[in-house]
């Protein structure tokens, strides 16, 4: 599960939280911010165990 604000104004700071619950295999989670034809990788996380992590991005 990933949570973040519905509207992010240009130049402002926002918080993104990602949670992984009870994985049954190793995986890689990629989270992108997409605007039209441009995409920005916000988080790439390889995980084998549960986690909950929040971070700020601009």
ZIWO-V670893 format. One record per helix or strand. SS is the DSSP state (H for helix, E for strand). FROM is the first residue (numbers start at 1). LEN is the number of residues. If there is no record, write none. Layout:
ss=SS from=FROM len=LEN
ss=SS from=FROM len=LEN
This chain:
ss=E from=2 len=2
ss=E from=14 len=7
ss=E from=27 len=9
ss=E from=38 len=10
ss=E from=51 len=7
